[in-house]
């Protein structure tokens, strides 16, 4: 099975087209005002229409309330909700029931202890995304270009589909996949020329690197 590739934090028609043309399986849209990738609802509506039927539309949120989710669902019509905050297992269950959409929970990883809550989330979420834990003084939980120790996921026995993110680039994504055996990868800052400004050529290069990694022998 091919690796799933998610390009996150897309905010313009040009860069969304670049991601779709290069073969992204998932396209992510951020709904979090502190992020330089934050979308307003009108822009989300337009980009959602552009991506419809061409890739899985993912809505990135951080501890969002029900009103925010309702607005996102109505305008973007996402296929998947990505929860990147401190949402509890109960909150995940509640969101799934209320909005009838699959949920991907982000697990912030810095040490083995960060994986202790994984079983609870895995029992409710439809997919897990492992990301680097943000520094304590960070204003947002992801998209910071920080890499975590992929060895922490080596040999992970998880029935649920999972992806990895955190400081991935065209130069290191093959190694990340080799170590973690993840079924997918997620990139944001690694395909940007400036915070929040995606680069079409970097997007294409990243996707080429992922596809090339699929042809490498297993070690």
TORBALO-414571 format. One line per 3 residues: number of its first residue (from 1); their letters; for each residue x, y, z of N, C-alpha, C. Coordinates in steps of 0.05 Angstrom, whole numbers. Example, Ala and Ser with C-alpha at 12.3 -4.5 7.8 and 13.67 -1.06 7.14 Angstrom:
1> AS> 264,-114,156,246,-90,156,264,-66,156 ~ 257,-45,142,273,-21,143,258,1,157
end
This chain:
1> XXX> 17,-24,0,0,0,0,18,25,0 ~ 10,45,-16,25,69,-18,24,85,8 ~ 45,99,14,45,117,37,25,140,32
4> XXX> 11,147,52,-7,171,50,10,196,55 ~ 6,216,38,20,241,40,0,263,46 ~ 5,277,68,-12,300,75,4,325,75
7> XXX> -5,345,60,7,371,59,-12,389,76 ~ -2,399,98,-18,413,118,-13,444,117 ~ -34,459,125,-31,488,126,-32,502,100
10> XXX> -46,490,80,-50,503,54,-69,526,57 ~ -63,548,42,-80,572,46,-84,587,20 ~ -73,578,-2,-78,592,-28,-86,572,-49
13> XXX> -99,582,-70,-107,565,-92,-82,554,-106 ~ -61,570,-109,-37,562,-123,-24,538,-109 ~ -20,540,-83,-6,519,-69,-23,494,-65
16> XXX> -50,498,-63,-67,475,-62,-66,460,-88 ~ -67,475,-110,-65,462,-136,-38,447,-139 ~ -17,459,-129,10,446,-130,9,419,-115
19> XXX> -3,420,-91,-4,395,-75,-21,374,-89 ~ -44,382,-100,-61,363,-114,-48,352,-139 ~ -36,370,-155,-23,361,-180,0,342,-175
22> XXX> 14,346,-152,37,329,-146,29,302,-134 ~ 4,300,-127,-6,274,-117,-10,271,-87 ~ -15,294,-73,-21,292,-45,-46,276,-40
25> XXX> -46,259,-20,-70,243,-14,-89,258,5 ~ -77,275,22,-92,291,41,-83,320,40 ~ -101,338,42,-94,367,43,-106,378,69
28> XXX> -89,392,84,-97,402,110,-101,432,111 ~ -122,440,125,-129,469,128,-130,475,158 ~ -116,497,165,-113,504,194,-135,524,202
31> XXX> -148,517,225,-167,535,237,-158,540,266 ~ -138,558,268,-126,564,293,-112,591,291 ~ -125,613,301,-116,640,296,-86,646,302
34> XXX> -73,634,322,-45,639,326,-27,629,304 ~ -37,612,287,-20,600,266,-19,619,242 ~ 5,621,229,7,637,205,-7,624,181
37> XXX> -17,600,186,-32,585,165,-62,585,169 ~ -71,601,189,-99,601,196,-116,611,172 ~ -139,597,168,-158,605,147,-183,617,158
40> XXX> -194,637,144,-221,646,152,-241,628,137 ~ -266,629,145,-285,611,135,-291,615,105 ~ -290,639,95,-295,644,67,-273,631,50
43> XXX> -248,634,58,-226,622,44,-228,591,45 ~ -236,581,68,-239,552,71,-261,541,52 ~ -282,556,49,-303,547,31,-293,544,2
46> XXX> -278,564,-6,-268,564,-34,-247,542,-38 ~ -229,539,-19,-208,518,-22,-221,490,-19 ~ -241,488,-2,-255,462,1,-267,454,-25
49> XXX> -279,472,-40,-291,466,-66,-270,457,-86 ~ -247,471,-84,-225,465,-103,-214,437,-98 ~ -214,428,-73,-202,402,-67,-222,379,-68
52> XXX> -247,385,-69,-268,365,-67,-265,343,-88 ~ -264,318,-79,-261,296,-97,-233,290,-107 ~ -214,307,-99,-187,304,-109,-168,295,-87
55> XXX> -174,299,-62,-158,290,-40,-176,291,-15 ~ -167,278,6,-181,279,32,-176,306,44 ~ -198,320,51,-197,346,63,-196,343,94
58> XXX> -175,354,106,-171,352,134,-172,379,148 ~ -188,382,169,-190,407,184,-173,404,209 ~ -153,422,211,-135,422,234,-146,441,255
61> XXX> -150,432,279,-161,448,301,-145,443,326 ~ -147,463,345,-134,461,371,-154,468,393 ~ -163,447,407,-182,451,429,-206,468,420
64> XXX> -217,463,397,-239,478,386,-265,471,400 ~ -283,491,402,-309,486,414,-329,477,392 ~ -353,470,401,-372,458,382,-381,478,361
67> XXX> -383,504,368,-390,524,348,-370,526,326 ~ -344,525,334,-323,527,314,-324,502,296 ~ -328,479,307,-330,455,291,-354,456,272
70> XXX> -376,466,282,-400,467,265,-395,486,241 ~ -381,508,246,-375,527,224,-356,515,204 ~ -336,501,214,-316,488,196,-330,466,179
73> XXX> -346,450,192,-359,428,178,-378,439,156 ~ -391,460,162,-410,472,143,-396,485,119 ~ -373,498,124,-360,512,102,-340,495,87
76> XXX> -322,481,101,-302,465,88,-312,438,78 ~ -332,428,93,-342,400,88,-318,381,89 ~ -304,380,111,-280,363,113,-287,333,113
79> XXX> -267,317,106,-270,288,107,-259,277,134 ~ -242,293,147,-229,284,171,-223,308,189 ~ -227,304,215,-221,325,234,-195,318,249
82> XXX> -176,337,248,-150,333,262,-149,349,287 ~ -146,335,310,-147,348,336,-118,350,347 ~ -108,374,349,-80,378,356,-77,392,383
85> XXX> -98,391,400,-96,404,426,-94,384,449 ~ -105,392,471,-105,375,495,-132,360,499 ~ -145,355,477,-171,342,478,-169,315,492
88> XXX> -188,309,510,-189,284,524,-201,262,507 ~ -199,238,516,-211,215,502,-241,220,500 ~ -253,229,522,-282,234,523,-289,256,502
91> XXX> -273,276,500,-278,298,480,-277,287,452 ~ -258,270,446,-257,257,420,-282,242,414 ~ -291,227,433,-316,211,429,-340,230,424
94> XXX> -341,251,439,-362,271,436,-362,284,409 ~ -339,291,399,-337,304,373,-345,285,351 ~ -337,260,352,-344,240,332,-375,237,331
97> XXX> -387,235,355,-416,231,356,-431,255,346 ~ -422,279,353,-437,303,345,-434,310,315 ~ -411,305,304,-406,314,277,-404,292,256
100> XXX> -404,267,265,-406,244,247,-383,242,228 ~ -359,251,236,-335,250,219,-313,235,233 ~ -296,221,218,-273,208,230,-253,229,242
103> XXX> -239,220,262,-221,238,277,-193,227,277 ~ -174,245,273,-145,239,275,-134,254,299 ~ -125,240,320,-114,253,344,-84,256,341
106> XXX> -74,279,346,-46,284,346,-34,279,373 ~ -13,263,374,2,257,398,28,271,397 ~ 33,289,416,58,304,416,79,287,431
109> XXX> 102,283,418,121,264,428,148,277,433 ~ 158,272,457,186,281,464,201,258,478 ~ 186,242,493,198,219,508,178,196,507
112> XXX> 187,173,517,170,149,517,145,153,534 ~ 148,170,554,125,175,572,101,188,557 ~ 107,201,535,86,215,520,68,195,506
115> XXX> 76,170,505,60,149,492,42,134,511 ~ 43,141,537,27,126,556,-3,129,552 ~ -11,152,541,-40,156,537,-49,146,510
118> XXX> -31,134,495,-38,124,468,-61,104,468 ~ -61,84,485,-83,64,483,-111,76,486 ~ -114,96,504,-140,108,507,-149,123,482
121> XXX> -131,138,470,-138,152,446,-142,133,422 ~ -126,112,421,-128,93,399,-155,78,399 ~ -167,77,423,-193,63,425,-216,79,413
124> XXX> -211,105,409,-233,123,399,-226,135,372 ~ -201,143,368,-193,157,344,-193,138,320 ~ -195,149,296,-194,133,272,-166,131,260
127> XXX> -149,150,270,-121,151,260,-106,167,281 ~ -80,161,284,-62,176,302,-40,189,285 ~ -34,214,293,-12,229,281,8,235,303
130> XXX> 32,225,300,53,231,319,69,255,310 ~ 71,275,327,85,300,321,104,306,343 ~ 123,324,338,142,332,358,128,350,379
133> XXX> 135,347,404,124,364,424,136,392,421 ~ 119,412,422,127,440,418,142,450,443 ~ 161,468,440,175,480,463,154,493,481
136> XXX> 161,496,507,142,506,527,133,535,520 ~ 150,550,507,143,578,502,130,582,474 ~ 124,560,460,112,562,433,83,571,435
139> XXX> 75,586,415,47,596,414,28,578,399 ~ 39,556,388,23,537,374,35,509,377 ~ 19,488,375,29,461,381,44,447,358
142> XXX> 42,457,334,55,444,312,64,463,290 ~ 74,452,268,84,469,246,108,485,252 ~ 125,475,270,148,490,280,174,480,269
145> XXX> 173,459,253,198,448,241,215,433,261 ~ 203,423,283,217,408,303,215,378,298 ~ 237,364,299,238,335,295,239,321,322
148> XXX> 224,299,325,226,283,350,242,257,344 ~ 248,243,365,264,218,362,247,196,351 ~ 250,190,325,233,170,312,237,142,324
151> XXX> 260,138,337,265,111,350,243,105,371 ~ 230,126,382,209,121,402,186,105,390 ~ 183,106,364,161,92,351,170,66,339
154> XXX> 195,60,340,205,35,328,193,11,341 ~ 181,-6,324,169,-30,334,141,-25,347 ~ 130,-2,342,104,4,354,83,-15,344
157> XXX> 68,-27,362,47,-46,355,20,-32,358 ~ 11,-21,336,-13,-5,336,-31,-14,313 ~ -54,-24,320,-72,-33,299,-84,-10,282
160> XXX> -85,13,295,-96,37,282,-76,48,262 ~ -86,59,239,-68,72,221,-55,96,234 ~ -29,101,229,-16,124,240,3,137,221
163> XXX> 7,163,226,25,179,209,45,193,227 ~ 66,204,214,86,219,229,89,246,217 ~ 96,266,234,102,293,225,123,305,244
166> XXX> 129,330,240,148,343,257,175,346,243 ~ 179,369,231,205,375,219,212,358,195 ~ 192,346,182,198,330,158,205,348,135
169> XXX> 223,338,118,231,352,94,236,331,72 ~ 241,339,48,248,321,27,273,305,33 ~ 290,317,50,316,304,56,315,283,78
172> XXX> 295,285,96,295,266,118,271,248,119 ~ 252,252,101,227,237,103,231,207,99 ~ 249,199,81,254,171,77,264,157,102
175> XXX> 281,170,117,291,158,142,269,157,163 ~ 252,177,164,230,176,183,212,153,178 ~ 206,148,153,189,125,146,203,99,151
178> XXX> 228,97,146,243,72,150,243,65,180 ~ 247,84,197,249,78,226,221,72,237 ~ 202,89,231,176,86,244,157,66,231
181> XXX> 161,60,206,142,43,191,114,55,190 ~ 113,82,191,87,95,190,74,91,163 ~ 48,92,163,32,89,139,28,115,124
184> XXX> 38,137,136,35,163,123,52,184,135 ~ 56,206,121,72,228,131,56,255,127 ~ 63,273,144,49,299,144,70,321,146
187> XXX> 68,340,127,88,362,126,74,389,125 ~ 86,409,138,76,436,135,100,455,131 ~ 115,461,153,137,480,151,159,469,132
190> XXX> 161,443,129,182,432,112,178,437,82 ~ 155,449,74,151,456,46,144,486,44 ~ 156,501,62,151,530,63,177,546,59
193> XXX> 175,568,45,198,586,42,198,607,64 ~ 176,610,78,173,628,101,149,618,117 ~ 147,624,143,124,614,158,97,620,145
196> XXX> 83,599,139,56,602,127,56,605,97 ~ 80,607,85,82,611,56,92,586,42 ~ 74,570,32,82,545,19,96,550,-8
199> XXX> 114,532,-15,129,535,-40,121,511,-58 ~ 109,516,-81,101,494,-99,123,475,-106 ~ 147,485,-111,169,468,-118,178,450,-94
202> XXX> 177,461,-70,184,445,-46,162,424,-41 ~ 137,430,-47,116,410,-44,121,387,-63 ~ 126,394,-88,131,373,-108,156,356,-101
205> XXX> 177,369,-92,201,354,-84,196,336,-61 ~ 180,345,-41,174,328,-18,159,303,-27 ~ 139,307,-43,122,284,-52,139,265,-69
208> XXX> 157,275,-85,175,258,-101,192,241,-82 ~ 202,254,-61,220,240,-42,205,218,-27 ~ 180,223,-20,164,202,-7,159,179,-26
211> XXX> 152,184,-50,147,163,-69,172,147,-76 ~ 195,161,-76,220,147,-81,227,129,-57 ~ 219,137,-33,225,121,-9,210,94,-9
214> XXX> 188,94,-23,172,69,-24,187,47,-40 ~ 205,56,-56,220,36,-73,245,26,-60 ~ 253,38,-37,277,29,-24,273,2,-11
217> XXX> 294,-14,-10,292,-40,4,288,-37,34 ~ 273,-55,45,268,-54,74,293,-63,89 ~ 302,-48,109,326,-55,124,318,-62,153
end
